[in-house]
């Protein structure tokens, strides 16, 4: 398998478990179900997602009753991330209940094999780990790591702030800051879960983009994952955006594509 070091179905099972368990750890509420996890937060939060359902398990009508009830208590608009390796009972059951396809997400992967992919790293760039016990560093990371997910210069929305801080507080997660000549220009995070690691929460300020900052953040985290004993590193991305292009340049390849389903009734509100 091209640079992965393992079969794709094995890689997908590891990634689905990592994300399902990882989000459940930091969510306001969570519940194991049908091979995966339901995770919940306030209405509108990205924490409202169901991941890993149907991996190695069939999904029954009673399972879907539990899913609907869990999210009805939280605004009724979850994302159900459907892996192509999931049992067909998941997609069929969701379709019968009026869930509709609202998007796709690529999961890209790269084996940890000791190689770095060369890039044009800006002179004066320093990448350092965030001390999660230091409020000033945490605020700098929060601002930098979310700058690509909101209009630059605007405050971090409360729901994004809540989910990001919960993620950074997870002992499996390390935050990083990218500084160029002493100025913070980007932020990112790394989660290590056994033999798999995920690169997450990556943003670079507009003035510092197209200068190799994101590539440097990728390579720094791949090295950290390797040092922590991981065998596979993943990145999630919408198709054909900058994150995916940077990942492909860094030697990642598309492992599989998730389908994102939501309840049609909630979308009509």
SETITI-378738 format. One record per atom (N, C-alpha, C): residue number from 1; residue in three letters; x, y negated, z. Coordinates in steps of 0.1 Angstrom, whole numbers. Each point is the difference from the previous one (the first is absolute). Layout:
n  res  px  py  pz
NUM  ala  X  Y  Z $
...
***
This chain:
n  res  px  py  pz
1  unk  8  12  0 $
1  unk  -8  -12  0 $
1  unk  9  -12  0 $
2  unk  -2  -9  -9 $
2  unk  8  -11  -3 $
2  unk  4  -9  12 $
3  unk  10  4  7 $
3  unk  5  -8  11 $
3  unk  -8  0  13 $
4  unk  -10  8  0 $
4  unk  -9  0  12 $
4  unk  5  10  11 $
5  unk  6  11  -5 $
5  unk  4  10  10 $
5  unk  -11  9  5 $
6  unk  -12  -1  -5 $
6  unk  -11  9  4 $
6  unk  -11  -1  -10 $
7  unk  -9  10  0 $
7  unk  -11  1  -8 $
7  unk  -10  -12  2 $
8  unk  -6  -4  -11 $
8  unk  -9  -12  1 $
8  unk  -12  3  10 $
9  unk  -5  12  0 $
9  unk  -12  2  9 $
9  unk  5  0  14 $
10  unk  12  5  3 $
10  unk  5  -1  13 $
10  unk  3  -15  4 $
11  unk  5  -8  -9 $
11  unk  3  -14  3 $
11  unk  -14  -7  2 $
12  unk  -10  3  -7 $
12  unk  -13  -6  2 $
12  unk  -6  3  13 $
13  unk  1  13  4 $
13  unk  -5  4  13 $
13  unk  7  -7  11 $
14  unk  13  -2  -1 $
14  unk  8  -7  11 $
14  unk  -5  -15  0 $
15  unk  -1  -6  -12 $
15  unk  -4  -14  0 $
15  unk  -14  -3  5 $
16  unk  -9  9  -4 $
16  unk  -14  -1  5 $
16  unk  0  1  16 $
17  unk  7  9  5 $
17  unk  0  2  14 $
17  unk  7  -12  7 $
18  unk  11  -5  -6 $
18  unk  7  -11  6 $
18  unk  -9  -12  1 $
19  unk  -7  -4  -11 $
19  unk  -8  -11  1 $
19  unk  -13  2  8 $
20  unk  -6  11  -1 $
20  unk  -12  3  8 $
20  unk  3  -1  15 $
21  unk  11  6  5 $
21  unk  4  0  14 $
21  unk  5  -14  4 $
22  unk  8  -6  -9 $
22  unk  5  -13  3 $
22  unk  -10  -11  2 $
23  unk  -10  0  -9 $
23  unk  -11  -10  2 $
23  unk  -8  3  12 $
24  unk  -3  13  2 $
24  unk  -8  4  12 $
24  unk  7  -4  13 $
25  unk  14  0  1 $
25  unk  7  -4  12 $
25  unk  -2  -14  3 $
26  unk  -1  -9  -10 $
26  unk  -1  -14  3 $
26  unk  -14  -6  -1 $
27  unk  -10  8  -4 $
27  unk  -14  -5  -2 $
27  unk  -6  -2  14 $
28  unk  -11  -8  -1 $
28  unk  -8  -2  12 $
28  unk  -8  12  4 $
29  unk  -3  9  -10 $
29  unk  -7  13  3 $
29  unk  4  9  -11 $
30  unk  1  13  3 $
30  unk  3  10  -10 $
30  unk  -6  13  3 $
31  unk  -1  9  -10 $
31  unk  -6  13  2 $
31  unk  6  9  -11 $
32  unk  4  12  4 $
32  unk  5  10  -9 $
32  unk  -12  7  -7 $
33  unk  1  2  -13 $
33  unk  -11  5  -8 $
33  unk  4  7  -12 $
34  unk  -4  12  -3 $
34  unk  2  7  -12 $
34  unk  14  -1  -6 $
35  unk  10  2  8 $
35  unk  14  0  -4 $
35  unk  7  -13  0 $
36  unk  -8  -11  3 $
36  unk  6  -14  0 $
36  unk  -5  -7  12 $
37  unk  0  -14  -1 $
37  unk  -4  -8  11 $
37  unk  -9  -12  -5 $
38  unk  -10  -3  8 $
38  unk  -7  -12  -1 $
38  unk  6  -11  9 $
39  unk  3  -11  -5 $
39  unk  5  -11  8 $
39  unk  -9  -12  -1 $
40  unk  -1  -8  11 $
40  unk  -9  -11  0 $
40  unk  5  -12  7 $
41  unk  -5  -12  -4 $
41  unk  4  -12  7 $
41  unk  -12  -10  -2 $
42  unk  1  -12  3 $
42  unk  -11  -10  -2 $
42  unk  -4  0  -15 $
43  unk  -13  -4  -2 $
43  unk  -5  -1  -14 $
43  unk  9  -8  -8 $
44  unk  4  5  -12 $
44  unk  9  -7  -9 $
44  unk  14  3  1 $
45  unk  4  7  11 $
45  unk  14  3  2 $
45  unk  5  11  -9 $
46  unk  13  0  -5 $
46  unk  6  10  -8 $
46  unk  1  13  8 $
47  unk  -2  0  13 $
47  unk  1  12  9 $
47  unk  -12  9  -3 $
48  unk  -11  -5  -6 $
48  unk  -12  8  -3 $
48  unk  3  9  -12 $
49  unk  7  11  2 $
49  unk  3  9  -12 $
49  unk  0  14  5 $
50  unk  -4  9  -9 $
50  unk  0  14  2 $
50  unk  10  6  -10 $
51  unk  10  8  6 $
51  unk  11  5  -8 $
51  unk  2  15  3 $
52  unk  4  7  -10 $
52  unk  4  14  2 $
52  unk  -12  10  0 $
53  unk  -12  -5  -1 $
53  unk  -12  9  0 $
53  unk  1  10  -12 $
54  unk  -3  12  3 $
54  unk  0  10  -11 $
54  unk  13  6  -3 $
55  unk  11  -3  8 $
55  unk  13  6  -3 $
55  unk  1  13  8 $
56  unk  -1  11  -7 $
56  unk  0  13  7 $
56  unk  -13  3  6 $
57  unk  -11  -7  -3 $
57  unk  -13  2  7 $
57  unk  -11  -4  -9 $
58  unk  -11  7  0 $
58  unk  -12  -4  -7 $
58  unk  -7  -11  9 $
59  unk  -8  -9  -7 $
59  unk  -7  -11  7 $
59  unk  -15  3  -1 $
60  unk  -6  2  11 $
60  unk  -14  4  1 $
60  unk  -9  -12  1 $
61  unk  -13  2  -2 $
61  unk  -10  -10  1 $
61  unk  0  -6  15 $
62  unk  2  9  9 $
62  unk  1  -5  14 $
62  unk  12  -8  3 $
63  unk  12  3  -7 $
63  unk  12  -8  1 $
63  unk  -4  -14  -5 $
64  unk  -7  -1  -12 $
64  unk  -3  -13  -5 $
64  unk  -10  -7  8 $
65  unk  -9  7  7 $
65  unk  -8  -7  10 $
65  unk  8  -7  11 $
66  unk  10  7  4 $
66  unk  9  -6  11 $
66  unk  7  -12  -6 $
67  unk  5  1  -12 $
67  unk  7  -12  -7 $
67  unk  -9  -12  -1 $
68  unk  -13  2  -5 $
68  unk  -9  -11  -1 $
68  unk  -3  -6  13 $
69  unk  -2  8  10 $
69  unk  -4  -5  14 $
69  unk  12  -8  6 $
70  unk  12  5  -2 $
70  unk  12  -6  6 $
70  unk  1  -14  -6 $
71  unk  -2  -2  -13 $
71  unk  2  -13  -6 $
71  unk  -12  -9  1 $
72  unk  -12  6  1 $
72  unk  -12  -8  2 $
72  unk  1  -9  13 $
73  unk  8  5  10 $
73  unk  2  -7  12 $
73  unk  9  -12  -2 $
74  unk  8  0  -11 $
74  unk  10  -10  -3 $
74  unk  -2  -8  -12 $
75  unk  -12  -2  -4 $
75  unk  -3  -8  -12 $
75  unk  -3  8  -13 $
76  unk  2  13  1 $
76  unk  -4  8  -11 $
76  unk  7  -1  -14 $
77  unk  13  -6  0 $
77  unk  7  -2  -12 $
77  unk  14  5  0 $
78  unk  1  14  2 $
78  unk  14  5  1 $
78  unk  6  2  -14 $
79  unk  13  2  -1 $
79  unk  7  6  -11 $
79  unk  2  15  2 $
80  unk  -5  8  -9 $
80  unk  3  14  1 $
80  unk  11  3  -11 $
81  unk  12  3  4 $
81  unk  11  3  -9 $
81  unk  0  14  -4 $
82  unk  -3  3  -13 $
82  unk  -2  14  -4 $
82  unk  13  4  -8 $
83  unk  7  10  6 $
83  unk  12  5  -7 $
83  unk  -4  10  -11 $
84  unk  7  1  -11 $
84  unk  -4  9  -10 $
84  unk  2  15  4 $
85  unk  8  2  11 $
85  unk  2  14  5 $
85  unk  -11  4  10 $
86  unk  -10  -9  3 $
86  unk  -10  2  9 $
86  unk  -10  10  -6 $
87  unk  -7  8  9 $
87  unk  -10  9  -4 $
87  unk  -11  -8  -8 $
88  unk  -5  5  -11 $
88  unk  -10  -7  -8 $
88  unk  -13  -3  8 $
89  unk  -2  7  11 $
89  unk  -12  -3  8 $
89  unk  -1  -14  5 $
90  unk  12  -6  2 $
90  unk  0  -14  5 $
90  unk  -6  -10  -10 $
91  unk  6  0  -12 $
91  unk  -5  -10  -10 $
91  unk  -14  3  -4 $
92  unk  -4  13  -1 $
92  unk  -14  3  -3 $
92  unk  -10  -4  10 $
93  unk  4  2  13 $
93  unk  -9  -4  11 $
93  unk  -1  -15  1 $
94  unk  11  -7  -2 $
94  unk  0  -15  1 $
94  unk  -9  -5  -12 $
95  unk  1  6  -11 $
95  unk  -8  -4  -12 $
95  unk  -15  1  3 $
96  unk  -4  11  6 $
96  unk  -14  3  3 $
96  unk  -5  -11  10 $
97  unk  9  -5  8 $
97  unk  -4  -10  11 $
97  unk  1  -15  -5 $
98  unk  3  -1  -13 $
98  unk  0  -14  -5 $
98  unk  13  -7  1 $
99  unk  11  7  3 $
99  unk  13  -6  0 $
99  unk  4  -2  -15 $
100  unk  7  -11  -3 $
100  unk  4  -3  -13 $
100  unk  15  -3  -1 $
101  unk  6  2  -11 $
101  unk  14  -3  -2 $
101  unk  2  -15  -1 $
102  unk  9  -5  8 $
102  unk  3  -14  0 $
102  unk  14  -3  -4 $
103  unk  9  9  -1 $
103  unk  14  -2  -4 $
103  unk  9  12  1 $
104  unk  12  -2  -3 $
104  unk  10  11  0 $
104  unk  13  -5  8 $
105  unk  7  9  5 $
105  unk  13  -3  7 $
105  unk  10  10  -4 $
106  unk  11  -4  -5 $
106  unk  11  9  -3 $
106  unk  8  3  13 $
107  unk  4  12  3 $
107  unk  9  4  10 $
107  unk  13  4  -7 $
108  unk  11  -8  2 $
108  unk  12  3  -6 $
108  unk  10  6  10 $
109  unk  9  8  -5 $
109  unk  9  7  9 $
109  unk  14  0  -5 $
110  unk  10  2  9 $
110  unk  14  1  -4 $
110  unk  7  9  10 $
111  unk  7  10  -4 $
111  unk  8  8  9 $
111  unk  11  -8  7 $
112  unk  4  4  12 $
112  unk  11  -7  7 $
112  unk  12  8  -2 $
113  unk  8  -4  -10 $
113  unk  11  8  -5 $
113  unk  14  -7  1 $
114  unk  1  -11  8 $
114  unk  12  -6  2 $
114  unk  4  -11  -11 $
115  unk  -9  -1  -10 $
115  unk  4  -10  -11 $
115  unk  -8  -13  3 $
116  unk  7  -11  -3 $
116  unk  -6  -13  0 $
116  unk  -2  -4  -15 $
117  unk  -11  -7  -3 $
117  unk  -2  -5  -13 $
117  unk  5  -15  -1 $
118  unk  10  -2  -8 $
118  unk  6  -14  0 $
118  unk  -9  -10  -4 $
119  unk  1  -12  6 $
119  unk  -9  -11  -3 $
119  unk  8  -13  2 $
120  unk  -6  -11  -4 $
120  unk  7  -13  1 $
120  unk  -4  -6  14 $
121  unk  7  4  10 $
121  unk  -3  -5  13 $
121  unk  5  -15  2 $
122  unk  -8  -9  4 $
122  unk  4  -14  1 $
122  unk  11  -1  10 $
123  unk  10  -9  -4 $
123  unk  10  -3  10 $
123  unk  -6  -7  12 $
124  unk  4  4  12 $
124  unk  -5  -6  12 $
124  unk  -12  7  6 $
125  unk  -5  11  -7 $
125  unk  -11  7  5 $
125  unk  3  9  12 $
126  unk  -7  -1  11 $
126  unk  2  9  11 $
126  unk  -13  6  4 $
127  unk  0  14  2 $
127  unk  -13  7  4 $
127  unk  3  5  14 $
128  unk  -9  -3  9 $
128  unk  1  4  14 $
128  unk  -13  5  6 $
129  unk  2  9  9 $
129  unk  -12  6  7 $
129  unk  -6  -10  9 $
130  unk  -13  1  2 $
130  unk  -8  -8  9 $
130  unk  0  6  14 $
131  unk  2  -8  10 $
131  unk  -2  4  14 $
131  unk  -15  -2  3 $
132  unk  -7  11  1 $
132  unk  -15  -1  2 $
132  unk  -3  -6  14 $
133  unk  10  -1  8 $
133  unk  -3  -6  14 $
133  unk  3  -15  0 $
134  unk  5  -5  -11 $
134  unk  3  -14  -1 $
134  unk  -11  -8  -8 $
135  unk  -8  -8  7 $
135  unk  -12  -6  -6 $
135  unk  4  -9  -12 $
136  unk  12  -7  1 $
136  unk  4  -8  -11 $
136  unk  3  8  -13 $
137  unk  7  11  2 $
137  unk  3  8  -11 $
137  unk  -13  7  -6 $
138  unk  -9  4  9 $
138  unk  -12  6  -5 $
138  unk  -8  -10  -8 $
139  unk  -1  -13  4 $
139  unk  -8  -10  -7 $
139  unk  7  -3  -14 $
140  unk  13  0  0 $
140  unk  7  -2  -13 $
140  unk  -3  11  -9 $
141  unk  1  13  5 $
141  unk  -3  11  -8 $
141  unk  -15  0  -5 $
142  unk  -9  -3  9 $
142  unk  -14  0  -4 $
142  unk  -2  -10  -12 $
143  unk  5  -12  1 $
143  unk  -1  -10  -10 $
143  unk  6  4  -13 $
144  unk  12  6  1 $
144  unk  8  4  -12 $
144  unk  -6  12  -7 $
145  unk  -4  10  8 $
145  unk  -5  13  -6 $
145  unk  -14  -1  -6 $
146  unk  -7  -11  3 $
146  unk  -14  -1  -5 $
146  unk  -1  -12  -10 $
147  unk  11  -6  -3 $
147  unk  -1  -12  -9 $
147  unk  -5  3  -14 $
148  unk  2  13  -4 $
148  unk  -4  4  -13 $
148  unk  -15  4  -1 $
149  unk  -6  1  12 $
149  unk  -14  5  1 $
149  unk  -10  -12  4 $
150  unk  5  -12  -1 $
150  unk  -8  -12  3 $
150  unk  5  -12  -8 $
151  unk  -7  -10  -2 $
151  unk  5  -12  -6 $
151  unk  12  -6  9 $
152  unk  11  -2  -7 $
152  unk  12  -4  8 $
152  unk  -3  -13  7 $
153  unk  4  -1  12 $
153  unk  -2  -12  8 $
153  unk  -12  0  9 $
154  unk  -9  9  -3 $
154  unk  -12  1  8 $
154  unk  3  10  12 $
155  unk  -7  -2  11 $
155  unk  2  9  12 $
155  unk  -4  14  -3 $
156  unk  6  9  7 $
156  unk  -3  15  -2 $
156  unk  -14  2  5 $
157  unk  -9  6  -8 $
157  unk  -14  3  4 $
157  unk  0  9  12 $
158  unk  -10  -2  9 $
158  unk  0  8  13 $
158  unk  0  15  -2 $
159  unk  -8  5  -10 $
159  unk  0  14  -2 $
159  unk  13  6  -5 $
160  unk  7  -8  -9 $
160  unk  13  4  -5 $
160  unk  10  0  12 $
161  unk  -1  -11  8 $
161  unk  9  -1  11 $
161  unk  -2  12  10 $
162  unk  -12  3  3 $
162  unk  -3  11  9 $
162  unk  6  14  -5 $
163  unk  -2  3  -13 $
163  unk  5  13  -5 $
163  unk  15  0  -1 $
164  unk  6  -12  -4 $
164  unk  14  0  -1 $
164  unk  7  1  13 $
165  unk  -5  -6  10 $
165  unk  7  0  13 $
165  unk  -2  14  6 $
166  unk  -11  7  -2 $
166  unk  -2  13  5 $
166  unk  10  10  -7 $
167  unk  2  -3  -13 $
167  unk  10  9  -7 $
167  unk  14  -2  5 $
168  unk  4  -13  2 $
168  unk  13  -2  5 $
168  unk  3  5  14 $
169  unk  -11  1  8 $
169  unk  2  5  14 $
169  unk  1  16  0 $
170  unk  -3  6  -11 $
170  unk  1  15  -1 $
170  unk  14  4  1 $
171  unk  4  9  9 $
171  unk  14  4  2 $
171  unk  6  7  -13 $
172  unk  -9  5  -9 $
172  unk  5  6  -12 $
172  unk  4  -11  -11 $
173  unk  -3  -13  3 $
173  unk  2  -10  -10 $
173  unk  11  -10  4 $
174  unk  8  -4  -9 $
174  unk  10  -10  2 $
174  unk  -3  -12  -10 $
175  unk  0  -12  5 $
175  unk  -1  -12  -8 $
175  unk  13  -5  -4 $
176  unk  1  -6  -12 $
176  unk  12  -6  -5 $
176  unk  -2  -14  -5 $
177  unk  9  -9  2 $
177  unk  0  -13  -6 $
177  unk  12  -2  -10 $
178  unk  -3  -6  -11 $
178  unk  10  -4  -9 $
178  unk  3  -15  1 $
179  unk  13  -3  2 $
179  unk  4  -14  2 $
179  unk  10  -4  -11 $
180  unk  -3  -11  -6 $
180  unk  9  -5  -11 $
180  unk  6  -13  5 $
181  unk  14  0  3 $
181  unk  7  -11  6 $
181  unk  -7  -5  12 $
182  unk  -5  9  9 $
182  unk  -6  -3  13 $
182  unk  -15  -3  -1 $
183  unk  -6  0  -12 $
183  unk  -14  -3  -1 $
183  unk  -8  13  -2 $
184  unk  -10  2  7 $
184  unk  -8  13  -2 $
184  unk  -8  -2  -13 $
185  unk  3  10  -9 $
185  unk  -7  0  -14 $
185  unk  -8  12  -2 $
186  unk  0  10  9 $
186  unk  -8  11  -3 $
186  unk  -1  9  13 $
187  unk  -10  9  -1 $
187  unk  -1  10  11 $
187  unk  -5  13  -5 $
188  unk  2  11  8 $
188  unk  -4  13  -4 $
188  unk  -1  9  12 $
189  unk  -5  12  -2 $
189  unk  0  10  11 $
189  unk  3  14  -6 $
190  unk  5  8  9 $
190  unk  3  14  -3 $
190  unk  -7  9  11 $
191  unk  -7  10  -5 $
191  unk  -5  10  9 $
191  unk  7  14  -3 $
192  unk  5  6  11 $
192  unk  6  13  -2 $
192  unk  -9  10  8 $
193  unk  -4  11  -7 $
193  unk  -9  10  5 $
193  unk  5  14  -4 $
194  unk  9  5  8 $
194  unk  6  13  -3 $
194  unk  9  -1  -12 $
195  unk  -3  8  -10 $
195  unk  9  0  -12 $
195  unk  -5  -9  -11 $
196  unk  -10  -9  3 $
196  unk  -4  -9  -9 $
196  unk  0  -14  6 $
197  unk  3  -10  -8 $
197  unk  0  -14  4 $
197  unk  -7  -9  -10 $
198  unk  -6  -11  4 $
198  unk  -7  -8  -9 $
198  unk  5  -15  2 $
199  unk  1  -6  -12 $
199  unk  4  -14  0 $
199  unk  -13  -8  -2 $
200  unk  -2  -10  10 $
200  unk  -13  -6  1 $
200  unk  2  -15  2 $
201  unk  -12  -7  -1 $
201  unk  -1  -14  5 $
201  unk  12  -9  -6 $
202  unk  2  1  -13 $
202  unk  11  -8  -6 $
202  unk  -5  -12  -7 $
203  unk  6  -12  4 $
203  unk  -3  -12  -7 $
203  unk  13  -9  -1 $
204  unk  0  -7  -10 $
204  unk  11  -10  -2 $
204  unk  -6  -13  -4 $
205  unk  6  -11  6 $
205  unk  -6  -13  -2 $
205  unk  2  -4  -15 $
206  unk  -9  -8  -5 $
206  unk  0  -3  -14 $
206  unk  13  -6  -5 $
207  unk  6  -9  8 $
207  unk  12  -6  -4 $
207  unk  12  9  -1 $
208  unk  -1  12  6 $
208  unk  11  10  0 $
208  unk  -2  12  -9 $
209  unk  -11  0  -7 $
209  unk  -3  12  -8 $
209  unk  8  0  -13 $
210  unk  1  12  -6 $
210  unk  8  3  -12 $
210  unk  15  -3  3 $
211  unk  4  2  12 $
211  unk  14  -1  3 $
211  unk  6  12  7 $
212  unk  -7  11  0 $
212  unk  5  12  5 $
212  unk  -3  3  15 $
213  unk  -8  -9  6 $
213  unk  -3  2  15 $
213  unk  -8  12  2 $
214  unk  -10  3  -8 $
214  unk  -8  12  3 $
214  unk  8  12  -3 $
215  unk  8  0  -10 $
215  unk  9  12  -3 $
215  unk  9  3  12 $
216  unk  5  -11  6 $
216  unk  9  2  11 $
216  unk  -8  5  12 $
217  unk  -12  -4  2 $
217  unk  -8  5  11 $
217  unk  -3  15  -2 $
218  unk  -3  4  -13 $
218  unk  -2  14  -3 $
218  unk  12  8  4 $
219  unk  12  -4  -5 $
219  unk  12  8  2 $
219  unk  4  1  15 $
220  unk  -2  -11  7 $
220  unk  3  0  14 $
220  unk  -9  10  8 $
221  unk  -13  1  -4 $
221  unk  -9  9  7 $
221  unk  3  15  -4 $
222  unk  3  2  -13 $
222  unk  4  14  -4 $
222  unk  12  5  8 $
223  unk  10  -9  2 $
223  unk  11  4  8 $
223  unk  -4  3  14 $
224  unk  -9  -8  6 $
224  unk  -4  2  14 $
224  unk  -8  13  1 $
225  unk  -8  3  -10 $
225  unk  -8  13  -1 $
225  unk  9  12  0 $
226  unk  10  -1  -9 $
226  unk  10  11  -1 $
226  unk  7  2  14 $
227  unk  4  -11  6 $
227  unk  7  1  13 $
227  unk  -9  6  11 $
228  unk  -13  -2  -2 $
228  unk  -10  6  10 $
228  unk  -4  14  -3 $
229  unk  5  6  -11 $
229  unk  -2  14  -3 $
229  unk  -11  2  -10 $
230  unk  -6  -10  -6 $
230  unk  -11  2  -10 $
230  unk  6  6  -13 $
231  unk  -9  7  -7 $
231  unk  4  6  -12 $
231  unk  -6  -7  -12 $
232  unk  -11  -7  2 $
232  unk  -8  -6  -10 $
232  unk  -5  -13  4 $
233  unk  1  -10  -8 $
233  unk  -4  -14  3 $
233  unk  -11  -4  -10 $
234  unk  -11  -6  5 $
234  unk  -11  -3  -9 $
234  unk  -3  -15  1 $
235  unk  -6  -5  -11 $
235  unk  -6  -14  -1 $
235  unk  -14  1  -6 $
236  unk  -9  -8  5 $
236  unk  -13  0  -6 $
236  unk  -2  -13  -7 $
237  unk  -6  0  -12 $
237  unk  -2  -12  -8 $
237  unk  -12  1  -9 $
238  unk  -6  -11  -2 $
238  unk  -10  -1  -11 $
238  unk  8  2  -13 $
239  unk  -7  5  -10 $
239  unk  7  2  -13 $
239  unk  4  -13  -6 $
240  unk  12  0  -6 $
240  unk  5  -10  -9 $
240  unk  2  -14  7 $
241  unk  3  0  13 $
241  unk  4  -13  6 $
241  unk  14  0  4 $
242  unk  5  -11  5 $
242  unk  14  -1  3 $
242  unk  6  11  9 $
243  unk  -8  4  11 $
243  unk  5  10  9 $
243  unk  3  13  -8 $
244  unk  -9  4  -9 $
244  unk  3  12  -7 $
244  unk  12  -1  -9 $
245  unk  1  -12  -7 $
245  unk  12  -2  -9 $
245  unk  13  1  8 $
246  unk  0  -7  12 $
246  unk  12  1  8 $
246  unk  3  14  5 $
247  unk  -10  8  3 $
247  unk  2  13  5 $
247  unk  6  9  -12 $
248  unk  -6  -1  -12 $
248  unk  5  7  -11 $
248  unk  15  -3  -3 $
249  unk  3  -13  1 $
249  unk  14  -4  -2 $
249  unk  9  6  11 $
250  unk  -5  3  11 $
250  unk  8  5  11 $
250  unk  0  15  0 $
251  unk  -5  6  -10 $
251  unk  2  15  -2 $
251  unk  -12  8  5 $
252  unk  -11  -7  4 $
252  unk  -13  7  4 $
252  unk  -7  5  -12 $
253  unk  -9  9  2 $
253  unk  -9  5  -11 $
253  unk  -14  2  6 $
254  unk  -10  -1  -9 $
254  unk  -13  2  4 $
254  unk  -2  15  4 $
255  unk  -4  2  13 $
255  unk  -3  14  4 $
255  unk  -14  4  -3 $
256  unk  -10  -9  3 $
256  unk  -14  2  -3 $
256  unk  -7  -13  1 $
257  unk  -13  0  -4 $
257  unk  -8  -12  0 $
257  unk  -12  3  9 $
258  unk  -2  -8  10 $
258  unk  -12  1  8 $
258  unk  -12  -8  -6 $
259  unk  -12  5  1 $
259  unk  -12  -7  -3 $
259  unk  -5  -6  13 $
260  unk  -5  -13  -1 $
260  unk  -5  -7  11 $
260  unk  -15  -1  -2 $
261  unk  -8  6  10 $
261  unk  -14  0  -1 $
261  unk  -6  -8  12 $
262  unk  -11  -7  -3 $
262  unk  -7  -7  10 $
262  unk  -15  2  -2 $
263  unk  -8  -2  11 $
263  unk  -15  1  -1 $
263  unk  -5  -11  -9 $
264  unk  -8  4  -10 $
264  unk  -5  -10  -10 $
264  unk  -10  -9  8 $
265  unk  -7  5  10 $
265  unk  -9  -9  7 $
265  unk  7  -11  7 $
266  unk  12  3  5 $
266  unk  7  -11  8 $
266  unk  5  -10  -10 $
267  unk  4  4  -12 $
267  unk  6  -10  -10 $
267  unk  -11  -9  -5 $
268  unk  -12  4  1 $
268  unk  -11  -9  -5 $
268  unk  -4  -10  10 $
269  unk  4  1  12 $
269  unk  -4  -10  10 $
269  unk  7  -13  -2 $
***
